[in-house]
Amino acid sequence: MRGLGGDFQQVRLNGADALSISGGNQSDSGANRSRGFDFNTFASELFGGVKITKSTAASNDEGSLGAIIDLNTGRPLANKKSRYAFGGEAEYRENGKSFNPRLTALISQHITDNFGILGTVAYQKQDQLIDSYRRSPGQFEYTYRNAQLNGVTPLTFGFARPSTAGTGATFGSDPAAYALVTPTTIIPALPSISRQELGYERLGATLTAQWRPTDHTEIILDGVYSRYTQDSTVSGITTVGLNRNGTNARVAQTGANGLRAVGTANGNADRVALYPNCVPSAALDCNGTADGTGVGSAALPGFLNSLNPRNLNPFDYYNNPASPGFLPTANQTGFFNELIGRPNTKIRAANVNTAGQADYLVLDDVDWRSFADSQSGQTTFWQATIGVKHDFGSDVHFEYTGGYSRSEFKARGYLTEFNAIDQDGYTYDERGGGSMPVFNPGFDVSNPANFSLVKGLSTIRIFTDDVQNTFTVSRGSLAWDVSPELKLSAGMTYKRFTFFSNSGRNNTAVEAINPTLVELGLNSAASLGRTLGFGQGLTLPAGTPTSFFVPDLNKFISTLGIDCNCVNQFSDYRLLTDGRNANRVTERDLAGFFQVDWDTELFGRPIRGNAGVRVANTRVDATGSVGGAGNGVVGVIVTASNSYTDVLPAGNLVWTVAPNFLVRFAGAKVIARPQLSSLTPGTTSFPTGLPANGSAPGITVGNPYLQPFRATNFDLSFEKYFGKNGLIAVALFSKKLANFPQQTAGEVPLSSVYDPATYQAVLGTIISPTLLAYTQADGVYAVRQFNDAPGGVIRGIEVNVQSNFSFLPAPWDNFGVTANYTHIESRLSYLTGTTSSTTQTGTAPTAINTFASAPFLNTSPDAFNATFYYEDKKFSARISGAYRTEYVNRFPLATGTCSLGLTTNAGGVCNSPVIADFGYNANTFNLDFSTSYALTPWARLSLEGRNMTNTPQSRSMYAANPLTSLYAGTGRIITAGLRLVF
């Protein structure tokens, strides 16, 4: 709304604040942990009206920088008599050619003249396919980043070295092509093609009782229920080796620095370290006997470090003659070269453009991933509210709203994969432009014989998420009509909001140690997979696959039992709590307002308005885990508290300067409370000891003491009304954000991070004696924490035009048009980099936070919408177009701790470079239509079409020379329905 996302809007349902949660499309997407309201969880038929307030007043609740969005269910006494409505629709989606039902019902019954009950039910089931090409931006796109060949002198980075420089796994590139791709060249590290199978089922219901016992009193009881279930599976193929570096210094060197003798204790340790390894612990079972521990179990007879005969450890699997996967080598490094990744990939041909991007590559020995990535989640929401209005005589008016809502999201996600190792002939070519590059893997990706389960690489990941929100609201106000020209009003609001989140996943140490096809007794990957088509709604370059073979999650579940949350004969699939996500926030808001409204004249013309002030106190109690981590490390739970008070003046003026010509002005100070994920006192990283190299210990921690986002808003509009429902309006608006909290670097003692009580609790989590002594002596920590940071500004203009053509002769008088245009200019200071070289004995500050200015994300500079319509008593038709210009969806592409380069990190390699570049959404134009025809006074047919131009989603990245980061098609959507009203 006017450049601001969901975190900065306030949504009220039947007058009471509400927050609805939903999940994502992939296994690790988690859930919506923001303050944004997810409207997808509700059917639009449940609501009788939507009101959007862009210019606030003192009487409006605080909490929004953008707008207040009021959703209201129907009112039975709004109609003069009882009313019954039933509807059915069938939706056809071009992509996937699916038919989807939608059913609605409304019963509004007048029990007496002053009491009525209204109930609604809406049900919808939908399945759709979305095919897409994706290329993820990030630091890994630079050739050198985390691709240094370990043990090689001089420093060497990236792909396999030229064939003229030597022999072996990390040699073989064409010399001329290799020379073009320098360490800082941008390469397509993780491009993919995929198909998303998205399905959801939505059931919603409302029940309203409305009673007017007297002409001065109204009582309304509302109940709302929604259940939204979404299942998303994204399946596809992607390069995986271009983002890996498995080189090892001892393998690359000889003599005392090389691999030590085969069969010795040191030699065995060297070789086991080349592969993933299951090491039993209290949290990890390796023997597959389902006793839940595996601690102390001996290795299998004849094997070095494997405990489970059905799932050998990678070293044993590749190097033990008794293993079904044995690969004889002279030095017991079977399959190691194949698992290296980028340094093993050979460049056969290349082109690097003037922006330093490899826009053409032909590669051999490329590792591929065929994946299925899913999340299945359910959101359950319910709310109960009461609204009371009462007039004490003709001059004093009382209003009260009370409500409670609860939203809970639970989800489980799975990621499984096959791999194809060292495939030749991969071609990537973006030189010709277009919607997507040439993406030719060089082998038949639809053939199951080309894929397998690769020990030490093929991954199984399992995720769970549980997020809960509750809102309790109590709001009352009293207004006094002092005279026809003057009204005084005052009121108070109390809100209590709670947020809870928790997540789990299987042990990351063994996610890539899974049974191979041979260990499972399977002859082919076909037993665990399926073949999907690709390309619906897209224009594909020559060579792009039109089908691919991918894992079938249901077959993985039935064969390996990965959904058991247990230790079974194959592996440890228990779900372990991630202590970093065990968070709880309770927020209590107490606010009061006083407001003066007037309706008088200025220079003989009517002028009305209001002015007032709102005072809001917020108390935050936040709980998180210090020292918590993945794999079941819960840490120590601590709680911190904070409170702050805001004084928020607001005023509005409406002056009728001429007949049917209004000038409006509004100004207000507003706040939006901090993002929930920032408020926990818990840590996402915490040291286990005092660093031996003298650097200061570091933590990444939330900040329960954050102040809210604060802004000053101004609006000025000119409105001309004419004819029958005609309007021309021009509005100017400005929002100046004083602050915008971001995660910055600092250097302070731990006692300055927490309040005294919380600090003492944190001290109790420190096990290391040296770290504890250092901390108690107020030793300096390198701290990364959300803190106040520079804000920004949003300014814009809106132009709205609406008119029917009643001034024309029939049948043209039934036509009309509505149109609006919005232009926005915005700037915000974004944190691009944080560096800190704090030492344990240092006294001078070293932390540097670097900011850059860029537009607000997801804010189109120009947007135009228009609807041309025809309407008479029986027939109506509308055609609507929406156009948005290109806008920034991401900045920076990556935050970091140093500048891009090989010597920019205190003279060393920067593996976490700042990428202060942009991601963009392309210009879009969407065309929709809708028609309806009344068969009888009580039956109406409808036909609607969406995305009739089949406009794809297109995104790009890098400002100097944009490259495609997303190309996806949803297809056209046609809906036909019948509605009955009695």
N, C-alpha and C positions, 0 to 999 in steps of 0.2 A: 504494500500500500504506500504509494508515493515514495518508492525507493527503499522501504524498510520491510524486512521479512517477518516471519511469524513470531520471533522472540520479542518483537517490539509492538505487537498488536495485542489487544485485550478482547477476549471472546466471552460473551455472557449468553447463557442458555436460560431462557425464561427469567431473566434478570439476575441470575446468580453466576458467578465466575465458574468456568469449567475448563478442563484440559483433557483432551483425548489423545491417546498414544497409539502408534502403530510401528511396524517394523520396516525392514528393508527387503532387498531382492536377493541377497547372497548370504551364505552361511554365517559370516562374521559381521554382517551389517548391524547387528544389535538392534536396539530400539530407539525411538525418538526420546532423547533425554533432555530436550530443550523445553522452553515454555510455549513453543508453537502448537497450535491446535490443529489436529489432523482431521480435516473435513471429510476425508474418504470413508471414515468409519460410520457416517450417517447417510441415509437416503434423503434426498431433497424433499420428498413428499411428506416427511414428518413435520415440516415447518410451515407455519401459516404466514410468516413474514420475516424479512431480514432488513435490519436498519444499520447503516454505517455512519458513524459520527466521526468526521475528520477534524472538526474544530471543537475542542473540549470546553467545558465550563467548570466552575468550582464544584458544582453539584455532582459532576461525574467522577466516578472512581479514578484514582490514580493508577498508573501501571502501564500506560501506553504512550509511546512516542509517535505512533502512526495514526491508528484509528481504533475506535471501539466498535466491535461488531456484535450486534444483538440479534440472536436467533430466538424466535418465539413460535411455540406450537399454536395450533388453532384454538379458537374460543367458541364454545357452543352457542353463546348468546349473541355472537356477532351476526348470526342469521336470524331472520324473523321467525323461522320455524325449523323443525327437525330436518336434517339433511343426510343423505346417504350417497356415497360415491365409491365406485369400484373401477379398477383399471387393470389392464393387462397389456404388456408389450413384448415383442420379440425383437431382439437385436441381432443383426448379422454383421460379423466382422470379416472384412475381406482377407486379412491375414489370418490364416488358419481355417477360414470358412466355417466359423462356429456360429451357432444360433444360441442366444442366451435369453432366459426368461426374466421378466420383471413384473411383480404383482403388487397391487396396492389396494387398500380398503380404508374407508373413513365412515364412521358412524357418529353423527351428531344428534343427540336426542334431547329435546326440551322435556324435562320431567314436569316442571311447572313453568309459569310465566317468568319466574325469576331464578330458576335453577336448571342447569343443563349439564350433560356429560358428553364428552367428545373423546373418541378413541380412534387411533390410526395404527395401521400395520403396513409395513413395506418389506418386500422380500426381493432380492436380486441375486442371481448366480451368473457369473461371467467367466469365460475362458478366452484367452487371446495369445497370439504369438507375436514376438517382436524380434526380428533379425537385426543384427548390428555388427559393424566393424568398430573396434575400439583400440586406442593407443593411449596408455596411461602416461601422463607427464610426471616427471620426477627427476631426482638427482641421478638415478640409475641410467638415465639417457646419455650421460656423458661417458665416452669410451673408457676413460681411465678410472672412473669412480668404482672403488672396491674391486678393481680388476688388475691389481698389481701382481705380477708373477712372482710369488714368494720364492726366495732363495736365488733369484736371478740378479746378477750385477752386470752392467749398470741397471738402474731402475727401468723396468719395462712394464707396459700396461696394455690391456685390451685383448685383441684377438691373437691368434697364433702368428708367430713371427714368420718372416719370409722364408720360402723354401731354400733360398740361397744362403741363409744364416745357420742352418743346421738341420738335424733330423730328430724325429721324435714326436710325441703327442702335441707339443706346443709350437710346432713349426709346420710350414706348408702353405702359407698364404702367397698369392701372387705379389711379387715385389712392388710393382707399380701401383696396384690397387691398395696394398698395405700402406704405402707412403702417403696416400691421400687422406687416410683416416688417422688423424693425429689424436693424441690423448684427450683433447678438449672438443673433439667432434661430437655432435649430437647424433645418436643412432636410434633406430626403432627397437628398443630393448624388449618391450612387452606388447607387441601388437596382437590382436586376436580377432577371430570371427566367432559369433555365438548366436544361439537361439534361446530366447527366454520364453518359457511356458508359464504364463501367469494366470492364476485363477483365484477368484475370491467369491465368497458367499456372505451376503449381508442381510441381517434381519434386524428390523427396528420397530419399536412400538412406543406410542405415547398414550397417556390417559389424563384427561383434564376434567376437573369438576369446577364449575363456575356458579357462584351464588351471589345474588343481590338481594339481601334481606330487606333493605330499604333503599330509597332513592339516594341515600348518602353513604352507603356502604357496599363494598364489593370484596369478596373473598375468592381467591382462585388457588386451587391445589393442582400441581402438575407432577406427573411422573414420566420419565423418559428412560428407555432401555435400548441398548444397541449391542449387537454381537457381530463382529467383523472378523472373518477368517480369511487369511491370505496364504496361498501356496505359490511359491516362485522357485523355478529351477532354471538356472542359466547353464547351458551346456555349449561347449565349443572347443576350439583348438587354439593354442598359443605357443609361441616360442618360450621355452623355459631356461634353456642353456645360456641365452644371451644376458641373463640377469644373475648368473652364478659364477663364482670363482672358487674352485676346489683345489687350486694348486697348493703344494706343500713344500716347504723349504728343504726338508731332508730328502724328499724324492728328487728335487732338482739338483742336489749337491752330491758330492762324493767324499770319500775319506771319513774323517772323524765327524764331519758335519752331515754326512749322508745317513741313509737308513742303516741301522746297526744289524748285526748278523742275524740271519733267519734262525728261528728256534730259540734264541736267547730271551731272557726276560725283557731286556731293553729293546731288542729287535721286535718282539711281540707287541710291546707297548707302542713302538713307533707305527706299526702297521694297523693295529686296532684303531689308533687315533685318526687314520685316514678315512674312516667310515663312521656313520652314526652307530651308537652302541647303547644297548639297554643295560643299565646298571641298576640292580634292584635296590629298593629303599622302602620305607614305610608307605610312601605315596606311589610306588611303582612296582608292579608285579611283572616279572620277566619269565616265569616258568610255565605259565599257562595252565596251572593246576586249579585255578579258581579259589585258592585259599586267601587271596587278597593281599599277600605280602611278598612272597618270593625271596625274602631276605635270608641270606645264609645258604641258599640253595647252591649246590655244586654244579659245575659245568657238566654238560652231557658227556658220557664216555666217548673219548676220542676227539672231542672238540675243545677249543681254547676258551671261548667265552659265551657260548650259547647255552641257554637253559631250557628252551622250548623246542622240541623236535619238530613241531608244526610251523615254527617261525624262527628260523635261525638268525643270529646276528649277522650283519653284512660281511664282516671279515671272514667268519667261518663259512658263510654261504658261498663266497667267491673263491676261497683259498684252501678249503679242506676237501681232500679227495672223496670223503664220505658224503659230501653235500651234493644234492641234485643240481646245484648251480655252479659246480666247480669249474674254474677256468685256470688251467695250469700256466704259471708264469715263473720266470727264473728267480724272482725276488719276492714272491707272495704279495703281489699287488694287483690281483685279478680285478678287472673292471674299474680300476681306479681312474685310468685315463679317460674312460667313457663318461665318468661322472664329473670331470673337471669343469665343463661349462664354457664360458666365453673364451678363455685362453686356449681352448682346444678347437675353436671354430675357425675355419679357413676362409679368408676373403678371396674370391675368384675375380670379382669385378666391382667397381665402386665409382660413384660420383659424389663430390662434396660441393654444395653450392656456396655462394658468397656469404651466406649467413652461418656458415660452419656446420651445416646439416648434411648428413649422408642421406640424400634423397634417392639414391639408387645403390642397391647392394645385391650381389649374388654370393651366397655363402654355402659352404659344405660343412659337414659334421655339426649340424644343428640339432639340438635336443628339443623335442616337442612334448607338450602336455595336452592330452585330451581329458577334459574335465567335466564334472557335473557338480554344480554349486547351488545349494538350495537353502531356503528358509521357509518353515511353516509356522505361522503364528496366529494367535487369536487375541483380539481386543474385546474386552467386556466392559461396557460402560452403563452406569445407571445413575439417575439423579432424581431427587425429590425436592420440590420447592413449594413455598406458600407465598402468596402475594396478597396484601391487604391494603385497601384504600378506604378512607373514611373522612367525611366532611363534618367538622364540628360547626354547625351552622353554615352560613354562606361564605364566610371569610377565612376560615382556618381549615387546612387540609393536611391529612396525615397519610403517609405511605410507608409500607414496610415490606421487605423481601427477606425471606430466610430460605436457606437451601443447603443441601449436602449432595456431593457427587463423588463418585469413585470410578477410576479407570484403571484397568489392569491389562498388561500385555504379557503374554507368555509365548515363547518361541523356542524352536529347536532347529538347528542348521546342520547340514552335512556337506562336506567337500570330499569327493573321491576323484581319483585320476588314473589314467593309463599314461604310459610314456613311449615315445619312439626316439631311440637314441642314434646320434650321429647320422642324420639323414642329409643327403646331398641335394644341391640344386635349388635351394630356397631363394626366391627372387622377390625383392621389395623395390617398387619403383613409383615414386611420387612426382617424377619430373613432368608428367603430362597434366598435372592438376586434376580437376574433377572432384567428385564427391568423396572418393576413397582411392588409395593407391592400388597398384597391382600387388596382390598378395597371393603368391603362388608357392606353396610349401615344397614343391618339387617331387612329391610322392603322393600316392593315392591315400588320402586321409579318410576315405570311406571304407577302407579294407581293414577288417579286424586283425588280419594277419600281420599288419604293420605296427601293432601296438601290443604292449604287455604290461604286467605289473613288475616294476623294476625295484629290486631290493635296495633300500637306502635312498630312494628318490620318490617313488609313487606314494602319495600322501593320503591319509584318511584323517580328516578333522571333524570334530563334533562340538557344537556350541549350544549352550542354552542361555536364555535371557529371561529375566523377570523384572518388570518395571511397574510400579504402582504409584498413582497419584490420588490424593483426596483433596476436596475443597469444602470448607464449611464457611458459609456467608450469612451475616446478619446485618441488615441495613435498614435504617429508619430515617425519615425526614419529616419536617413540619414546615408548612408554608402559611403565611399570613398575608391576605390581600388587604393591605392598609387602605388602599383606594383603588379606583379603576386604573390609575397610572402607576401604582407602586406596589411591589410585593417583596416581602422579606422571607427568606427561607434558611433553614439550618438543619443539619443532620449529622449522623455518625454511622460509621461502617466498621464492622469487625470481620476479619477474615483469618482463617487458619488453613494453611496449605501444607501438605506433607508430600514428600517425594522419597521413594525407596527404590533402589536398584541393586540387582545382584546378577552375576553371570558365572558361567562355568564352561569348561572345555576339557577334552581328553588331554592326557599328558603330552606336552610338546616334544619331550625327549624321544618318544617312540612313534610319533605321527608318521614318520617315513620308514618305520621298520614293520612291515606287514608281510603276510604270506604271499609268495609268488604263485603264478598259475601252476607251476610244477608242484609246489608244496600243497596246493589245494586239490591236486589231482585233476586239473582241468587241461584240456588240450588246446584251447584257444580263448582269447579274450572275448570272443563272441558269447561265451556263456555268462559274462558279466556286463554286457553292453548292448547298445542298440545304435541304429543309424538314423540320423536326422537330416532333413533337407535344410537348405539355406538359400536366402536371397529374396524372400517375399517382400515386395514393396521397395526393393533396392535396384539400382542400376549397377551391375557388377562388371568390373574390368575383365578382359580376357585372362584366363588362367586362374581366376578365383574359384575355389571349390564350391559346388552347389549341393554338397552333402558331406557329412563327416560322421565318423564312428566315435561314440562317447560312452562313458559309464552309465549304467542303469542303476540308480540308487536303490530301487526295490530289490534288485538281484544282489547287490552288495549286502543289504540288510538281511536277506533270507539266507545267503551263503555264509557270511562271516559273523552275523549277529551284532553288528556295530551299534545297534540301538538298545543293547541290553543294559547299559550303565553298570557294567560288571567286568570281572576278569573271566574270560572264557578260554577255550583251548587255543585260540589264535593270538590273542593279545589282551592288553589291559585297556578296556574301553570305558573305564569309570570316568565320570564327569567330576572334575575338581574345581572347587571355588577359585575364582580369580579375586584375590583380596583387594586389588586396585579398583574394582568396580563395586565393592560392598559399601554403598553410600546411602546416607539418609539425611534429608534436609527438612526441617520444620520451620515454617515462616508464619509469624503472627503479625497482622497489620491492623492498626487502630487509627482511624482517620476521622476527622470532623471538618465540616465546612460551614461557612456563612456566605450568603449570596443576596444581592439586591437586584431585582428585575424592575425595569421601568418601561412604560409605553406612553410617550408624550410626543411633542412636536419640536422641530428645529427649523427656523425660518419658514414656518407655516407648513412644513411637510412632516409626516409621521416618522418618528424615530423610536426604535425599541432596542432593548439590549439587556445585558446583565454584567455585573462585576462582582467578584468575590474572591475568597481565599480558602484554600484547603490545606490543612496541616495533617501530615501523615507520619506516624511512627512505625518503624519496621523492626521486628526482633527476629533474628536468625539463630537457630540452633542446628549446627551441622555436625554430622558424624561420619567418620571415615577410618580407614585402616592405615596405620603407619608401619611401614615395612612389609605390607602385603604385596603379594606377587602372584603370578600364575602357578599352575601345578599344585594348588591346594595350600599355598602359603597365605594364611589368613592375616598374619600380623597382629598388632595390638589395636583395638578399637578405641578411638579418642573422640571427644566431643568438644566443640568450641562454640562460643556464643558471641553475638554482635548485635548492636542496635544503632539505628540512625533515624533522624527526623528531617523531614522536608517541608518547607513552606512554599506553597504553589499558588500564586495568584493567577487569575484568568479573567478575561473580559471579552464580550461580544457586542457588536453594534450592527444594527440593520436600519439603514436610512432610505426611505422612499423619496428619492430626490425628484422624481417626476412620476406621473401615473404609469404603473406597470414597469417602473425602472428602479431597481434596488441596488444599493451599495452595501456590501457586508465587510466587516473587519473583525478579526479575532486575533488575540494574543494570549499566550499562556506559557508558564513554566511547567514542564512535564518530566516524569521519570519513568524508566522501565527497570525493573529489578534485575540483578545480575543473572547470568545464565547459570542453570542449576549445576552443570558439570564443573563450574569454577569454584563452587562454594564449599566443597568438602575440605576438612583439615587433613585428609589422608594424603599419602604420597603415592606416586607412581614409580618412583625410584628412591632408594634409601641405602646408604653405605652399610656394609657389614663390618668394616674395619677402617682404620686410619691409613690412607694411601702411603705406601712406602717411598714413592718418588717425591714426596714433599708437597704435592698439590693438595689443596684444601678438599675435604670431603664435600660431595655435592648431593643435593636432593631436588626432586621435582615435586611440588606440593600445591594443593589448592589453597584458596584464600577465603575463609569464612568472613573476613573483615572487609570484603569488597564493598565499595559504595555503589549505588545504582548508576545506570546510564542517566545522565541529566541533559536536558535540552531546552531550548527556547523556540517556540513555534509562533509564526505569524502567517496570517492568511488575509488576502484582500480579493474580493470578487465583485464583478459587475454583472447584473442579471437583467435582461430585458424580456418581459413576457408579452406575447401577442397572440391574437386569434384564439383558436380553441386548442389549448394545451401546447402552444408554441413557446419556445424558450431559446434565447441566445445568451450564453454565460461565458465570461472570461474570469479565471481565478489565478491569482499569483500566490505562491506559498514559499515559505522558507523555514527550514529546520536547522538549527545550529546545535550540534552535539558538543557539550563541554568536555566530555571524556568518553573513552571507548576502551574498557579494560582489555589487556592482552597479556600473554605470558612473557614476562621480561626476566632478565638476568640481574641478580644483585649479590652483594657480599655482606652478610650479616651473621652474628652469632645466632644459634638456634633459639636462644631465649628471646630474640626479637621477632621470630616467626610466629610464636604461639603466646597466648596469655599464660600467666604463671601456673595455673592448674593443669592446663593441657601440656605445658612444657615438662612438668614433673612426670606426667603420664608417659610422655615420649621418652624421657630418660630411662624409664623402666623397660623400654624395648631394646635398649642398646646392650648387647652382650659383650662386645669387645672392650676390655679394660682400658686400652689406650684411647679408643674413640670416646669412651665415656669420660675419661679424665680430661681430654681435649675439649669436649663439649661443655663440661661443668666449669672449665676455666674460660668460658666464653670465646673459644676458638672460632675463627671465621669459617662459615660454610659458603660454598658457591650455590646459590639458591635460584631456581627457576620457578616463578610463581606468577599467577595472574595479579596484576596491579593496574592502577589507573594509568592510562596512556592517552596521548593526544587524540582529540575527537575529529570532527569534520563538519561538513555543511551539505545540505540538500536544498536546492532552489529549483523552482520550476513554474510552468504555466500550463493551465488546463483550459481548453476551449470546448464547450458543449453546445450542441445544436439539436433541437428536436422540434418537429412540426408535422401535423397531419395536413393533407391538402384539401381541407374542407372548403376552401375558397374557390376550388375548381368545380366545373360541372360534373355530374355523374358520368361514368363510374369513377372518374379520377379523384373524386372527393374522398374515396375510401383508401387512398394511398397515403403513405407518410414516410418519414425518415428520422432516424436518430443517429447522431455521430458525435464522436469526441476525439480530441487530439491532446496529447500530453508531451511536453518537452521538459526534461529534467537534466540539470547539471549538478554533479555531486563530486565531492572529494573527501577522502578519509585517509588518515595516516595509518598505514599498515606496518606492523612489525615484520621486517624482512630477515633480520639476523641478530643473534645474541652471542657475544663472545665473553669469556671470562678466563683469565689465567691466574686466578687466586692461588696463593700458596699459604701453607700453614703458618708461616712466619711473616707474611707480607703485611704491610701497613697501608700502602697506597692502593686506592681502588683501581681495579682493572676491568670491571664489567662494562661492556659497551652494548647498548641497544640501538640498532639501526632501523630507521623508519623510512618509508617511501610513500608518496602520495599517489593515490589511484582512485578511480570512481568506486562508488558503492557497488558491491557485487549484486548481480542479477537485476540490475536497474537499467532498462533500456533508455537511451537518451531521447528517443522519439517513438511514440506508439500512436496508432490511429485505428479506430474501430468505427464501423458504420453498419447500420441495419436499414434496409429498405423493405417496407411492409405494405400489405393490403389486408383489409379486414372489413367484413360485413357480417350480417347476422348469422350466415351459414358457413361461410368460407373465410379462412385466413391463411396467409402465406408470408413468410419472412425469409430473406436472404441476408446473411451477415458475413462481413469480412473483417479480419483482424490482422494488422501489420505491425511488426516490431522490428526496429533496426538492431544491428549487431550490438551486443553488450558484453561486458566483462563478467565471467562467471567464476574466475579464480585469480587471485593475486595475493602473495607471490605464488609461483608454481611450487616453490619449496622454500621454507625457512631453513636457516642453517647457522653455523657457528664460525664460518670463515668464507673468504672469497674463492671463487672457482680457480683451481690451479694446482700445480705440483709442488709449490714452495710457499703457499700462502697460509699455512697453518703452523705458525712459529717456525718457518723454514722447512716444514715438512708438507706432506700431501694432505690436501683438504678433501676428506671423504664425506663431509657434510656441508656442501657449498650452498650459499644463498643463490636462489634462482629468481631474481626480481623481474619476472616476465609474466605474461598474461595468458589466460585461457578465455576463449570467446564462445558465445552462442551466435550463430549466423542469423542474418535477416530471415524472418519468417513471415509467410502469409498463409492464413487459414480461411477457408470458405465453408460456411455451414448453411443449411436451409431447414425450414420446418413448415409444414402445412397441416391444416386440419379442416374437417368438413362435418357439419352437424347433420347426421342422418335423421334425427328426430330432436325434439326439445331436450331429450334425456340421454341421447347417445351421440358420441362424436368420434370419428376416425382421425388418426394422426399419422403422419409420415415425416420422418426427420432424417437428415443426412449430416454427418460430421466429417471434417477433413476431406472435402470433396476434391480438392486438388492433390490429394495424396502427398502432402508436404512432409518430407522426412525431417528428423532431428539432425542437425549438423552443428558440430562444435570443432573449434580449432585451437591451436596453441602456438605460442611464440609470435611476438609482434612483428619482428623484422621480416619474417617470411613464414606466414601461417601454414601449419601442417594439420591435417585432419586428425582429430582426437576421438570423434564420434560421428558415425553415420548410421542412423537407425530408422526403420520404417514401421509405422503402426497400421497403415492401410486405411481405407475408407470404412465408415461405420454407418449402417442404415438401420433405422428403427421404425417399426410399424406398431400401432397400438389402437386400442379401443377403450373409451372411457364412458362409464355410465353414471349419471347423476340423477338422484330422485329427491 
